[in-house]
C-alpha cells in the first residue's frame, strides 16, 4: 500500500497493477450483488446476443478502481469522492486486466486530486476508462 | 466582467452542479439555502468555478466563504 499525502502527490504520478477476472470472482460478485441477469450467468444467452461468452459485470471490473486509489494512488490516505466510468468493451472470464491510473489534476483549495484511469485487457484492448476524484484523510 | 455577469455564470455552474434547471442564486445565497449543498458539493462547486474562470482559490478563502457574494468578490479579485 502507498501512503501519499496531499503535499507529496503530484500531477503525472502514475500507478498500475494487474488482476485476473476468475470464475470465482464472478461467482462472489453474483452472490454479493444478486444480479442474476442472464448476460452474466447464462452462457448460451450471452452467445445468442453476440458475445463470446458470459459478460463480466461492468461494476466488477470497475471495482478495481477502488483498489487503484485505495492501495496505490494515493493509497492509505484516500477518500474516494467520485468515479465516472465509460465501459468501452466487454470483459470475459479469464481476462487479465492491466489497471492504470495517473494523477491528472491537483486542487489546493479542495485538497483533492483527479485520477485518470483505464483498464486494458491481455489483447491490448481498452475495456473501460475512468475519471476519479479523490480527497485526502491526511 | 461585471459582478452581475459573474453571478450569472456562477448561477449556470450551480444549475449544472445541482442538476436543477430552475435554481436561482443571488449574492446572499448560502449553503443552507440549497438542499444538497454539503461539503462534497462545495468541493465540486469550487473546482467547477476554478475551471470556469481559470483561477484558483486558497483553502482559507474557501473555509471563510460566507455566501455567494463572498465567493464572487474573490473571483473578481482573481480575474
Backbone of each chain as ProteinMPNN parsed JSONL, in Angstrom:
{"seq_chain_A": "XXXXXXXXXXXXXXXXXXXXXXXXXXXXXXXXXXXXXXXXXXXXXXXXXXXXXXXXXXXXXXXXXXXXXXXXXXXXXXXXXXXXXXXXXXXXXXXXXXXXXXXXXXXXXXXXXXXXXXXXXXXXXXXXXXXXXXXXXX", "coords_chain_A": {"N_chain_A": [[0.841, -1.197, 0.0], [0.484, 2.219, -0.822], [1.325, 5.479, 0.609], [0.768, 8.163, 0.017], [0.78, 11.597, 0.857], [-1.259, 14.607, 0.631], [0.432, 16.707, 0.09], [2.623, 15.409, -0.977], [1.772, 14.167, -3.317], [1.694, 14.448, -6.886], [0.859, 15.961, -10.039], [0.899, 13.772, -12.76], [2.086, 11.627, -11.528], [1.914, 8.113, -11.542], [0.33, 4.859, -11.365], [0.08, 1.285, -11.433], [-1.366, -1.981, -11.779], [-1.925, -5.53, -12.116], [-4.71, -7.737, -12.675], [-6.659, -10.739, -12.576], [-9.732, -11.746, -14.013], [-11.455, -14.071, -12.57], [-13.383, -17.157, -12.528], [-14.197, -17.615, -9.945], [-14.213, -15.019, -8.854], [-16.261, -13.926, -10.343], [-18.42, -15.51, -9.447], [-18.494, -14.796, -6.716], [-19.123, -12.115, -6.949], [-21.632, -12.236, -8.109], [-23.052, -13.405, -6.026], [-22.804, -11.426, -4.067], [-24.061, -9.192, -5.232], [-26.426, -10.144, -6.178], [-27.261, -9.952, -8.772], [-28.669, -11.431, -11.262], [-28.781, -11.272, -13.977], [-29.14, -12.716, -17.197], [-27.137, -12.233, -19.065], [-24.828, -12.271, -17.656], [-24.822, -14.691, -16.322], [-25.658, -16.766, -17.898], [-24.487, -18.764, -20.293], [-25.285, -19.539, -22.964], [-27.219, -17.673, -23.475], [-25.718, -15.271, -23.468], [-24.047, -15.751, -25.661], [-25.947, -15.947, -27.665], [-26.534, -13.37, -27.926], [-24.516, -12.255, -29.21], [-22.086, -12.227, -27.922], [-18.846, -13.425, -26.887], [-18.738, -15.107, -24.71], [-20.114, -15.51, -21.354], [-20.687, -12.254, -20.062], [-18.562, -10.234, -18.159], [-19.499, -8.497, -15.207], [-19.818, -4.989, -15.45], [-19.515, -3.456, -13.188], [-17.987, -5.092, -11.667], [-15.479, -5.292, -12.927], [-14.83, -2.569, -12.832], [-14.632, -2.217, -10.153], [-12.061, -2.458, -9.423], [-10.965, 0.004, -9.567], [-11.312, 0.992, -7.111], [-9.39, -0.417, -5.71], [-7.181, 0.63, -7.006], [-7.09, 3.395, -6.208], [-7.267, 3.144, -3.44], [-5.164, 1.558, -2.64], [-2.919, 2.215, -4.13], [-2.861, 4.835, -5.417], [-3.991, 7.576, -4.2], [-3.446, 5.729, -2.165], [-3.277, 4.745, 1.241], [-4.266, 7.197, 2.523], [-6.63, 7.914, 1.341], [-9.796, 9.126, 0.12], [-12.432, 8.19, -1.585], [-14.26, 10.129, -3.794], [-15.654, 10.536, -6.19], [-16.522, 8.752, -9.144], [-16.387, 8.347, -12.443], [-17.29, 6.345, -15.016], [-16.542, 4.957, -18.194], [-17.685, 2.37, -20.068], [-16.137, 0.514, -22.389], [-15.495, -1.808, -23.87], [-16.424, -5.319, -23.833], [-15.723, -7.429, -20.998], [-14.369, -10.599, -20.307], [-14.591, -13.795, -18.592], [-11.56, -14.933, -17.294], [-10.051, -13.053, -18.511], [-7.149, -10.939, -18.322], [-6.561, -8.035, -16.614], [-5.009, -4.959, -17.019], [-4.574, -2.491, -14.84], [-4.568, 0.895, -14.714], [-3.574, 4.123, -13.532], [-3.357, 7.711, -13.433], [-2.31, 10.743, -11.966], [-4.11, 13.54, -12.747], [-4.912, 16.062, -12.077], [-4.644, 18.547, -9.528], [-5.913, 20.112, -6.723], [-5.535, 22.736, -4.558], [-7.319, 24.242, -2.981], [-9.45, 22.579, -2.438], [-8.235, 20.397, -1.58], [-7.967, 18.083, -3.165], [-7.497, 15.532, -5.643], [-7.488, 14.623, -9.132], [-7.809, 11.573, -10.799], [-6.961, 9.938, -13.696], [-8.135, 7.031, -15.065], [-7.613, 3.787, -16.569], [-8.42, 0.594, -18.01], [-6.892, -2.154, -19.461], [-7.058, -4.984, -21.525], [-5.655, -8.347, -21.974], [-5.257, -8.444, -24.649], [-4.604, -5.965, -25.393], [-6.705, -4.262, -25.584], [-8.628, -1.481, -24.669], [-10.803, -1.626, -22.043], [-12.302, -0.172, -20.249], [-12.616, 3.256, -19.121], [-11.837, 5.815, -16.71], [-12.808, 8.646, -14.731], [-11.704, 9.979, -11.86], [-12.323, 11.344, -8.664], [-10.579, 12.259, -5.82], [-10.308, 12.752, -2.35], [-8.357, 13.647, 0.608], [-7.504, 11.975, 3.652], [-5.508, 12.658, 5.226]], "CA_chain_A": [[0.0, 0.0, 0.0], [1.195, 3.505, -0.796], [0.851, 6.388, 1.66], [0.984, 9.545, -0.426], [-0.002, 12.687, 1.457], [-1.654, 15.56, -0.416], [1.605, 17.501, -0.287], [3.568, 14.592, -1.752], [1.236, 13.736, -4.612], [1.906, 15.439, -7.941], [0.318, 15.65, -11.362], [1.796, 12.931, -13.552], [2.41, 10.378, -10.813], [1.005, 7.051, -12.002], [0.458, 3.554, -10.711], [-0.604, 0.25, -12.201], [-1.266, -3.357, -11.304], [-2.678, -6.46, -12.952], [-5.59, -8.648, -11.97], [-7.365, -11.628, -13.493], [-11.145, -11.941, -13.678], [-11.626, -15.518, -12.491], [-14.74, -17.669, -12.304], [-14.508, -17.404, -8.52], [-14.569, -13.602, -8.648], [-17.6, -13.749, -10.917], [-19.4, -16.152, -8.542], [-18.61, -13.988, -5.496], [-19.811, -10.855, -7.281], [-23.045, -12.583, -8.313], [-23.65, -13.608, -4.689], [-22.864, -10.14, -3.356], [-24.988, -8.23, -5.84], [-27.681, -10.81, -6.552], [-27.608, -9.561, -10.142], [-28.685, -12.706, -11.999], [-29.063, -11.026, -15.389], [-28.579, -13.837, -17.97], [-25.922, -11.835, -19.78], [-23.684, -12.579, -16.792], [-24.885, -16.016, -15.7], [-26.158, -17.786, -18.838], [-23.542, -18.828, -21.416], [-25.929, -19.566, -24.29], [-27.895, -16.365, -23.631], [-24.712, -14.265, -23.854], [-23.618, -16.068, -27.045], [-27.035, -15.636, -28.615], [-26.6, -11.908, -28.077], [-23.331, -11.806, -29.944], [-20.871, -12.151, -27.116], [-18.019, -14.648, -26.957], [-19.247, -15.936, -23.601], [-20.775, -14.655, -20.344], [-20.013, -10.956, -19.958], [-18.253, -9.85, -16.775], [-20.188, -7.287, -14.743], [-19.015, -3.773, -15.535], [-19.201, -2.982, -11.835], [-16.92, -5.939, -11.118], [-14.172, -4.832, -13.451], [-14.5, -1.199, -12.369], [-14.377, -2.194, -8.696], [-10.604, -2.395, -9.208], [-10.555, 1.409, -9.378], [-11.234, 1.146, -5.656], [-8.041, -0.902, -5.364], [-6.198, 1.574, -7.558], [-6.939, 4.595, -5.373], [-7.136, 2.796, -2.024], [-3.903, 0.872, -2.343], [-1.766, 2.726, -4.905], [-2.817, 6.229, -5.889], [-2.83, 7.811, -3.341], [-3.225, 4.685, -1.177], [-3.923, 4.757, 2.56], [-4.937, 8.424, 2.967], [-7.563, 8.198, 0.249], [-11.249, 9.123, 0.314], [-12.979, 8.217, -2.942], [-15.396, 11.046, -3.852], [-16.445, 10.462, -7.421], [-15.896, 7.867, -10.124], [-17.205, 8.367, -13.656], [-16.686, 5.27, -15.799], [-17.057, 4.643, -19.516], [-17.44, 0.961, -20.412], [-15.86, 0.596, -23.828], [-15.514, -3.134, -24.49], [-16.77, -6.344, -22.846], [-14.684, -8.205, -20.305], [-14.785, -12.005, -20.185], [-13.931, -14.565, -17.536], [-10.231, -15.35, -17.738], [-9.278, -11.889, -18.972], [-6.197, -10.302, -17.392], [-6.726, -6.594, -16.773], [-3.934, -4.047, -16.587], [-5.303, -1.349, -14.269], [-3.609, 2.008, -14.724], [-4.112, 5.429, -13.143], [-2.384, 8.816, -13.422], [-2.847, 11.979, -11.39], [-4.271, 14.494, -13.863], [-5.223, 17.408, -11.57], [-4.446, 18.687, -8.073], [-6.514, 21.39, -6.321], [-5.201, 23.055, -3.175], [-8.462, 24.781, -2.231], [-10.351, 21.491, -2.012], [-7.368, 19.288, -1.179], [-8.438, 16.945, -3.952], [-6.829, 15.264, -6.914], [-8.236, 13.83, -10.099], [-7.024, 10.468, -11.35], [-7.469, 9.356, -14.949], [-7.874, 5.598, -15.013], [-8.039, 2.938, -17.693], [-8.131, -0.832, -17.885], [-6.561, -2.735, -20.767], [-7.009, -6.457, -21.379], [-4.443, -9.038, -22.443], [-5.122, -8.232, -26.107], [-4.306, -4.549, -25.615], [-7.95, -3.524, -25.82], [-9.103, -0.721, -23.512], [-12.149, -2.105, -21.728], [-13.027, 0.967, -19.667], [-11.819, 4.4, -18.668], [-12.483, 6.409, -15.529], [-12.375, 9.933, -14.174], [-11.89, 9.733, -10.429], [-11.98, 12.447, -7.752], [-10.163, 11.684, -4.54], [-9.807, 13.694, -1.341], [-7.366, 13.019, 1.477], [-7.808, 11.955, 5.085], [-4.325, 13.117, 5.97]], "C_chain_A": [[0.884, 1.258, 0.0], [0.572, 4.428, 0.255], [1.055, 7.839, 1.262], [0.159, 10.52, 0.415], [-0.372, 13.647, 0.331], [-0.441, 16.359, -0.866], [2.548, 16.719, -1.207], [3.064, 14.285, -3.163], [1.415, 14.85, -5.643], [1.237, 14.989, -9.232], [1.357, 14.838, -12.125], [2.199, 11.64, -12.856], [1.411, 9.305, -11.249], [1.243, 5.776, -11.211], [-0.308, 2.541, -11.557], [-0.454, -1.097, -11.508], [-2.104, -4.224, -12.238], [-3.581, -7.326, -12.085], [-6.296, -9.528, -12.999], [-8.81, -11.778, -13.051], [-11.419, -13.443, -13.725], [-13.099, -15.888, -12.33], [-15.147, -17.433, -10.853], [-14.94, -15.965, -8.254], [-15.965, -13.328, -9.188], [-18.659, -14.291, -9.953], [-19.628, -15.286, -7.302], [-19.395, -12.717, -5.783], [-21.302, -11.096, -7.479], [-23.732, -12.733, -6.971], [-23.815, -12.276, -3.957], [-23.999, -9.279, -3.902], [-26.37, -8.794, -6.103], [-28.198, -10.299, -7.899], [-27.498, -10.832, -10.989], [-29.034, -12.5, -13.475], [-28.394, -12.107, -16.238], [-27.305, -13.487, -18.738], [-24.667, -12.238, -18.992], [-23.663, -14.044, -16.338], [-25.29, -17.13, -16.663], [-25.347, -17.745, -20.129], [-24.254, -18.726, -22.762], [-26.662, -18.247, -24.547], [-26.897, -15.316, -24.11], [-24.279, -14.49, -25.301], [-24.7, -15.67, -28.045], [-27.187, -14.131, -28.8], [-25.289, -11.348, -28.623], [-22.052, -11.704, -29.146], [-20.137, -13.486, -27.136], [-18.443, -15.633, -25.882], [-19.873, -15.001, -22.572], [-19.983, -13.358, -20.173], [-19.775, -10.65, -18.48], [-18.974, -8.555, -16.433], [-19.271, -6.065, -14.885], [-18.594, -3.286, -14.161], [-18.146, -3.855, -11.161], [-15.574, -5.455, -11.625], [-13.845, -3.452, -12.884], [-14.299, -1.145, -10.857], [-12.875, -2.115, -8.413], [-10.092, -0.957, -9.212], [-10.522, 1.719, -7.893], [-9.857, 0.706, -5.175], [-6.977, 0.093, -5.825], [-5.989, 2.765, -6.633], [-6.667, 4.233, -3.911], [-5.818, 2.17, -1.655], [-2.699, 1.558, -2.977], [-1.732, 4.245, -5.027], [-4.022, 7.023, -5.393], [-2.528, 6.705, -2.341], [-3.947, 4.98, 0.113], [-4.759, 6.009, 2.837], [-6.055, 8.864, 2.026], [-9.022, 8.202, 0.699], [-11.858, 9.267, -1.077], [-14.23, 9.099, -2.962], [-16.283, 10.818, -5.061], [-15.729, 9.552, -8.403], [-16.823, 7.796, -11.331], [-16.559, 7.402, -14.652], [-17.359, 5.148, -17.155], [-16.671, 3.198, -19.843], [-17.319, 0.855, -21.92], [-15.939, -0.748, -24.527], [-15.809, -4.193, -23.422], [-15.528, -6.993, -22.234], [-15.236, -9.613, -20.147], [-14.018, -12.692, -19.071], [-12.618, -15.101, -18.095], [-9.402, -14.193, -18.265], [-8.335, -11.404, -17.873], [-6.282, -8.81, -17.651], [-5.526, -5.854, -16.208], [-4.653, -2.775, -16.135], [-4.317, -0.207, -14.081], [-4.296, 3.294, -14.277], [-3.014, 6.469, -13.111], [-3.044, 10.056, -12.849], [-2.919, 13.025, -12.5], [-4.562, 15.91, -13.369], [-5.036, 17.409, -10.058], [-4.96, 20.062, -7.663], [-6.272, 21.642, -4.838], [-6.423, 23.45, -2.363], [-9.366, 23.673, -1.697], [-9.562, 20.287, -1.5], [-7.8, 17.987, -1.87], [-7.57, 16.764, -5.176], [-7.82, 14.574, -7.836], [-7.287, 12.768, -10.639], [-7.715, 9.998, -12.619], [-7.117, 7.881, -14.926], [-8.236, 4.922, -16.316], [-7.654, 1.497, -17.405], [-7.977, -1.412, -19.289], [-6.459, -4.241, -20.604], [-5.758, -7.029, -22.024], [-4.234, -8.877, -23.946], [-4.837, -6.771, -26.442], [-5.529, -3.701, -25.871], [-8.343, -2.77, -24.54], [-10.545, -1.112, -23.219], [-12.971, -1.049, -20.999], [-12.05, 2.069, -19.31], [-12.571, 5.046, -17.508], [-11.912, 7.783, -15.227], [-12.721, 9.866, -12.692], [-11.494, 10.976, -9.637], [-11.709, 11.858, -6.375], [-9.775, 12.808, -3.578], [-8.956, 12.91, -0.341], [-7.806, 13.063, 2.933], [-6.623, 12.479, 5.876], [-3.435, 13.954, 5.101]], "O_chain_A": [[1.882, 1.343, 0.716], [-0.542, 4.2, 0.726], [1.47, 8.656, 2.084], [-1.026, 10.289, 0.653], [0.131, 13.525, -0.786], [-0.291, 16.658, -2.05], [3.184, 17.287, -2.095], [3.859, 14.158, -4.094], [1.304, 16.033, -5.324], [1.072, 13.795, -9.482], [2.542, 15.174, -12.134], [2.604, 10.675, -13.505], [0.208, 9.56, -11.317], [2.23, 5.643, -10.487], [-1.223, 2.896, -12.3], [0.484, -1.311, -10.74], [-2.887, -3.719, -13.043], [-3.273, -7.614, -10.929], [-6.506, -9.121, -14.141], [-9.09, -11.92, -11.861], [-11.594, -14.013, -14.802], [-13.941, -15.04, -12.034], [-16.296, -17.094, -10.566], [-15.903, -15.717, -7.528], [-16.75, -12.599, -8.582], [-19.66, -13.629, -9.676], [-20.763, -15.062, -6.88], [-20.223, -12.289, -4.979], [-22.133, -10.282, -7.078], [-24.852, -12.256, -6.781], [-24.834, -12.032, -3.311], [-24.79, -8.714, -3.147], [-27.349, -8.06, -6.235], [-29.405, -10.225, -8.132], [-26.408, -11.253, -11.377], [-29.516, -13.415, -14.143], [-27.215, -12.399, -16.04], [-26.49, -14.365, -19.024], [-23.608, -12.504, -19.56], [-22.603, -14.575, -16.006], [-25.27, -18.305, -16.295], [-25.488, -16.834, -20.945], [-23.87, -17.917, -23.607], [-26.721, -17.765, -25.678], [-27.181, -14.561, -25.039], [-24.157, -13.54, -26.074], [-24.417, -15.134, -29.116], [-27.878, -13.673, -29.709], [-24.997, -10.157, -28.517], [-21.052, -11.165, -29.62], [-20.733, -14.537, -27.371], [-18.499, -16.841, -26.114], [-20.137, -13.835, -22.87], [-18.752, -13.373, -20.145], [-20.678, -10.789, -17.654], [-19.054, -7.637, -17.25], [-18.104, -6.102, -14.494], [-17.489, -2.778, -13.973], [-17.49, -3.429, -10.211], [-14.645, -5.235, -10.847], [-12.705, -3.196, -12.499], [-13.84, -0.129, -10.334], [-12.461, -1.753, -7.312], [-8.927, -0.713, -8.9], [-9.789, 2.608, -7.458], [-9.236, 1.367, -4.342], [-6.004, 0.357, -5.12], [-4.853, 3.112, -6.307], [-5.925, 4.934, -3.223], [-5.391, 2.235, -0.502], [-1.592, 1.5, -2.441], [-0.703, 4.871, -4.773], [-5.006, 7.131, -6.124], [-1.466, 6.721, -1.719], [-5.099, 5.414, 0.099], [-5.872, 5.886, 3.347], [-6.376, 10.049, 1.937], [-9.433, 7.4, 1.538], [-11.804, 10.341, -1.676], [-15.171, 8.836, -2.213], [-17.508, 10.895, -4.971], [-14.502, 9.563, -8.499], [-17.92, 7.245, -11.244], [-15.425, 7.611, -15.082], [-18.583, 5.223, -17.264], [-15.491, 2.851, -19.889], [-18.287, 1.081, -22.644], [-16.402, -0.824, -25.665], [-15.488, -4.0, -22.249], [-14.466, -7.089, -22.848], [-16.425, -9.798, -19.886], [-12.948, -12.244, -18.658], [-12.562, -15.642, -19.2], [-8.192, -14.324, -18.449], [-8.653, -11.444, -16.684], [-6.096, -8.364, -18.783], [-5.093, -6.091, -15.08], [-5.262, -2.073, -16.942], [-3.332, -0.347, -13.355], [-5.46, 3.528, -14.603], [-1.866, 6.154, -12.798], [-4.18, 10.387, -13.189], [-1.907, 13.354, -13.118], [-4.473, 16.863, -14.144], [-5.245, 16.394, -9.394], [-4.5, 21.074, -8.191], [-6.728, 20.889, -3.978], [-6.563, 23.054, -1.205], [-9.972, 23.813, -0.635], [-10.135, 19.295, -1.048], [-7.971, 16.947, -1.234], [-6.981, 17.718, -5.685], [-8.834, 14.025, -7.405], [-6.115, 13.037, -10.9], [-8.908, 9.699, -12.614], [-5.95, 7.514, -14.786], [-9.065, 5.421, -17.078], [-6.707, 1.214, -16.67], [-8.806, -1.193, -20.173], [-5.844, -4.726, -19.654], [-4.917, -6.299, -22.549], [-3.146, -9.147, -24.455], [-4.826, -6.38, -27.609], [-5.42, -2.559, -26.319], [-8.385, -3.357, -23.458], [-11.416, -0.941, -24.072], [-14.197, -1.027, -21.113], [-10.842, 1.857, -19.21], [-13.775, 4.851, -17.343], [-10.728, 8.056, -15.428], [-13.885, 9.714, -12.319], [-10.46, 11.587, -9.903], [-12.494, 11.074, -5.842], [-9.013, 13.706, -3.936], [-8.844, 11.687, -0.422], [-8.396, 14.04, 3.393], [-6.736, 12.716, 7.079], [-2.394, 14.427, 5.558]]}, "seq_chain_B": "XXXXXXXXXXXXXXXXXXXXXXXXXXXXXXXXXXXXXXXXXXXXXXXXXXXXXXXXXXXXXXXXXXXXXXXXXXXXXXX", "coords_chain_B": {"N_chain_B": [[-15.5, 42.039, -16.616], [-18.657, 42.26, -15.207], [-19.983, 42.313, -11.811], [-22.535, 41.279, -11.811], [-22.577, 39.846, -14.18], [-20.764, 37.876, -13.577], [-22.12, 36.645, -11.493], [-24.217, 35.575, -12.943], [-22.916, 33.668, -14.516], [-21.917, 32.028, -12.499], [-24.294, 31.172, -11.469], [-25.141, 29.481, -13.555], [-23.279, 27.454, -13.252], [-24.033, 26.464, -10.781], [-26.567, 25.469, -11.416], [-25.823, 23.39, -13.111], [-24.221, 21.82, -11.392], [-25.992, 21.124, -9.319], [-27.895, 20.04, -10.809], [-30.366, 21.252, -11.379], [-32.64, 22.862, -13.115], [-34.161, 25.114, -12.547], [-32.906, 26.574, -10.64], [-32.089, 29.444, -8.842], [-29.721, 31.76, -7.853], [-28.462, 34.302, -5.571], [-26.523, 37.128, -4.423], [-26.615, 36.775, -1.713], [-27.043, 34.151, -1.2], [-26.668, 31.167, 0.636], [-25.135, 28.085, 1.865], [-27.096, 26.885, 3.363], [-29.358, 27.532, 2.05], [-29.763, 25.952, -0.126], [-30.723, 22.73, -0.829], [-28.69, 19.94, -0.41], [-26.302, 21.146, -0.699], [-23.615, 20.343, 0.432], [-20.469, 19.421, 2.063], [-19.103, 17.961, 0.145], [-20.345, 18.757, -2.208], [-19.631, 21.4, -2.098], [-16.907, 21.225, -2.674], [-17.05, 20.312, -5.29], [-18.303, 22.532, -6.511], [-16.412, 24.581, -6.075], [-14.237, 23.634, -7.606], [-15.397, 23.571, -10.144], [-15.928, 26.259, -10.536], [-13.352, 27.282, -10.43], [-12.394, 26.111, -12.777], [-14.092, 27.326, -14.691], [-13.479, 30.079, -14.518], [-10.831, 30.017, -14.775], [-9.045, 30.19, -12.559], [-7.635, 30.054, -9.172], [-8.696, 29.206, -5.915], [-7.67, 29.915, -2.536], [-7.209, 27.668, 0.23], [-7.95, 28.76, 2.731], [-9.59, 30.806, 1.976], [-11.767, 29.443, 0.959], [-12.755, 28.199, 3.208], [-13.576, 30.399, 4.616], [-15.683, 31.463, 3.195], [-18.704, 33.05, 3.214], [-21.037, 33.434, 1.786], [-22.568, 33.481, -1.541], [-21.941, 35.952, -2.553], [-19.499, 36.585, -1.283], [-17.923, 34.677, -2.443], [-17.938, 35.551, -5.08], [-16.693, 38.011, -4.849], [-14.084, 37.175, -4.369], [-13.523, 35.861, -6.751], [-13.609, 38.042, -8.518], [-11.394, 39.413, -7.641], [-9.433, 37.855, -8.668], [-9.544, 37.675, -11.422]], "CA_chain_B": [[-16.748, 41.335, -16.357], [-19.312, 42.89, -14.054], [-20.368, 41.412, -10.719], [-23.792, 40.626, -12.203], [-22.24, 38.856, -15.218], [-20.125, 36.743, -12.884], [-23.202, 35.953, -10.776], [-24.972, 34.807, -13.935], [-22.091, 32.49, -14.884], [-21.864, 31.15, -11.322], [-25.628, 30.545, -11.401], [-25.131, 28.364, -14.518], [-22.489, 26.374, -12.652], [-24.865, 25.88, -9.721], [-27.605, 24.691, -12.1], [-25.173, 22.174, -13.59], [-23.742, 21.015, -10.254], [-27.136, 20.592, -8.568], [-28.811, 19.431, -11.788], [-31.691, 21.85, -11.111], [-32.795, 23.885, -14.148], [-34.847, 26.335, -12.074], [-32.179, 27.105, -9.472], [-31.664, 30.85, -8.984], [-28.957, 32.196, -6.68], [-28.111, 35.718, -5.556], [-25.299, 37.381, -3.662], [-26.78, 36.392, -0.3], [-27.329, 32.715, -1.101], [-25.691, 30.394, 1.427], [-25.29, 26.626, 1.77], [-28.345, 26.436, 3.992], [-30.49, 27.856, 1.172], [-29.901, 24.966, -1.213], [-30.627, 21.34, -0.368], [-27.632, 19.161, -1.077], [-25.04, 21.889, -0.702], [-22.815, 19.819, 1.556], [-19.028, 19.657, 1.886], [-18.678, 17.355, -1.133], [-20.833, 19.647, -3.273], [-18.808, 22.609, -2.016], [-15.665, 20.954, -3.408], [-17.381, 20.272, -6.72], [-18.561, 23.915, -6.952], [-15.135, 25.309, -6.082], [-13.434, 23.194, -8.748], [-16.076, 23.972, -11.385], [-15.734, 27.714, -10.66], [-11.943, 27.453, -10.793], [-12.267, 25.772, -14.205], [-14.819, 28.316, -15.499], [-12.808, 31.39, -14.537], [-9.393, 29.759, -14.895], [-8.361, 30.794, -11.403], [-7.556, 29.12, -8.07], [-8.95, 29.734, -4.581], [-6.847, 29.368, -1.452], [-8.046, 26.883, 1.127], [-8.523, 29.617, 3.79], [-10.707, 31.56, 1.371], [-12.911, 28.534, 0.81], [-13.296, 27.989, 4.556], [-14.171, 31.639, 5.101], [-16.725, 31.964, 2.271], [-19.987, 33.053, 3.932], [-22.153, 33.325, 0.846], [-22.175, 33.566, -2.952], [-21.324, 37.272, -2.742], [-18.091, 36.495, -0.87], [-17.279, 33.859, -3.482], [-17.786, 36.378, -6.283], [-15.662, 39.015, -4.546], [-12.764, 36.537, -4.547], [-13.35, 35.643, -8.195], [-13.292, 39.347, -9.124], [-10.012, 39.781, -7.288], [-8.501, 36.945, -9.337], [-9.593, 37.626, -12.911]], "C_chain_B": [[-17.395, 41.899, -15.101], [-19.677, 41.835, -13.01], [-21.619, 40.616, -11.101], [-23.521, 39.55, -13.264], [-21.61, 37.626, -14.578], [-21.185, 35.934, -12.14], [-23.983, 35.066, -11.749], [-24.218, 33.532, -14.328], [-22.06, 31.495, -13.724], [-23.213, 30.437, -11.16], [-25.702, 29.339, -12.361], [-24.38, 27.161, -13.939], [-23.301, 25.676, -11.566], [-25.965, 25.006, -10.339], [-27.039, 23.351, -12.547], [-24.816, 21.252, -12.425], [-24.908, 20.36, -9.508], [-28.148, 19.899, -9.466], [-30.239, 19.916, -11.548], [-31.868, 23.063, -12.031], [-33.318, 25.21, -13.594], [-34.126, 26.985, -10.891], [-31.719, 28.547, -9.727], [-30.933, 31.253, -7.706], [-28.786, 33.717, -6.743], [-26.928, 35.912, -4.617], [-25.402, 36.896, -2.217], [-27.013, 34.893, -0.11], [-26.236, 32.01, -0.3], [-25.989, 28.898, 1.295], [-26.615, 26.163, 2.368], [-29.567, 26.733, 3.122], [-30.742, 26.784, 0.117], [-29.692, 23.556, -0.668], [-29.53, 20.612, -1.137], [-26.312, 19.89, -1.171], [-24.273, 21.481, 0.551], [-21.33, 19.996, 1.234], [-18.535, 19.093, 0.557], [-19.115, 18.245, -2.305], [-20.018, 20.935, -3.275], [-17.517, 22.406, -2.818], [-15.934, 20.926, -4.906], [-17.559, 21.685, -7.272], [-17.253, 24.695, -7.079], [-14.324, 24.936, -7.321], [-14.069, 23.612, -10.08], [-15.886, 25.477, -11.627], [-14.278, 28.012, -11.034], [-11.744, 27.175, -12.281], [-12.886, 26.872, -15.077], [-14.028, 29.617, -15.628], [-11.281, 31.261, -14.606], [-8.608, 30.444, -13.778], [-8.305, 29.745, -10.289], [-7.888, 29.848, -6.775], [-7.845, 29.227, -3.655], [-7.783, 28.608, -0.518], [-8.699, 27.761, 2.199], [-9.718, 30.393, 3.247], [-11.961, 30.701, 1.33], [-13.59, 28.34, 2.167], [-14.068, 29.223, 5.016], [-15.323, 32.18, 4.27], [-18.1, 31.913, 2.941], [-21.148, 32.831, 2.976], [-21.647, 33.476, -0.585], [-21.484, 34.903, -3.229], [-19.842, 37.256, -2.399], [-17.298, 35.705, -1.911], [-16.969, 34.729, -4.704], [-16.74, 37.482, -6.05], [-14.265, 38.431, -4.764], [-12.489, 36.312, -6.037], [-12.918, 36.942, -8.868], [-11.84, 39.716, -8.847], [-8.99, 38.94, -8.053], [-8.517, 37.029, -10.867], [-9.314, 39.006, -13.502]], "O_chain_B": [[-16.754, 42.003, -14.056], [-19.678, 40.635, -13.286], [-21.748, 39.439, -10.762], [-24.142, 38.487, -13.257], [-21.878, 36.492, -14.975], [-21.16, 34.704, -12.148], [-24.362, 33.944, -11.413], [-24.81, 32.46, -14.456], [-22.16, 30.285, -13.926], [-23.275, 29.27, -10.772], [-26.263, 28.301, -12.01], [-24.787, 26.012, -14.112], [-23.265, 24.452, -11.442], [-26.253, 23.923, -9.832], [-27.677, 22.31, -12.389], [-25.079, 20.051, -12.47], [-24.828, 19.197, -9.114], [-29.102, 19.272, -9.006], [-31.186, 19.13, -11.514], [-31.329, 24.139, -11.773], [-32.977, 26.283, -14.091], [-34.687, 27.852, -10.22], [-31.041, 28.823, -10.716], [-31.466, 31.102, -6.606], [-28.938, 34.337, -7.796], [-26.398, 34.94, -4.078], [-24.385, 36.637, -1.573], [-27.163, 34.424, 1.019], [-25.045, 32.224, -0.524], [-26.982, 28.506, 0.682], [-27.186, 25.165, 1.928], [-30.669, 26.26, 3.402], [-31.826, 26.725, -0.465], [-28.638, 23.231, -0.122], [-29.467, 20.672, -2.364], [-25.32, 19.344, -1.654], [-24.283, 22.169, 1.571], [-20.977, 20.645, 0.248], [-17.656, 19.672, -0.082], [-18.365, 18.457, -3.258], [-19.744, 21.497, -4.335], [-17.085, 23.298, -3.548], [-15.148, 21.449, -5.697], [-17.051, 22.014, -8.343], [-17.023, 25.383, -8.074], [-13.789, 25.808, -8.005], [-13.364, 23.963, -11.026], [-15.708, 25.916, -12.763], [-14.009, 28.888, -11.855], [-11.023, 27.9, -12.966], [-12.293, 27.298, -16.067], [-13.923, 30.184, -16.716], [-10.548, 32.246, -14.512], [-7.645, 31.171, -14.021], [-8.866, 28.66, -10.439], [-7.426, 30.967, -6.549], [-7.174, 28.239, -3.952], [-8.986, 28.865, -0.477], [-9.861, 27.549, 2.547], [-10.712, 30.61, 3.94], [-13.064, 31.163, 1.624], [-14.817, 28.319, 2.271], [-15.078, 29.115, 5.711], [-15.882, 33.229, 4.589], [-18.607, 30.823, 3.208], [-22.114, 32.138, 3.297], [-20.443, 33.587, -0.816], [-20.559, 34.976, -4.038], [-19.023, 37.83, -3.116], [-16.15, 36.03, -2.214], [-15.885, 34.652, -5.281], [-15.993, 37.834, -6.963], [-13.375, 39.106, -5.28], [-11.379, 36.539, -6.52], [-11.992, 36.957, -9.678], [-11.148, 40.26, -9.707], [-7.808, 39.28, -8.08], [-7.615, 36.516, -11.53], [-9.311, 39.166, -14.722]]}, "name": "protein", "num_of_chains": 2, "seq": "XXXXXXXXXXXXXXXXXXXXXXXXXXXXXXXXXXXXXXXXXXXXXXXXXXXXXXXXXXXXXXXXXXXXXXXXXXXXXXXXXXXXXXXXXXXXXXXXXXXXXXXXXXXXXXXXXXXXXXXXXXXXXXXXXXXXXXXXXXXXXXXXXXXXXXXXXXXXXXXXXXXXXXXXXXXXXXXXXXXXXXXXXXXXXXXXXXXXXXXXXXXXXXXXXXXXXXXXX"}
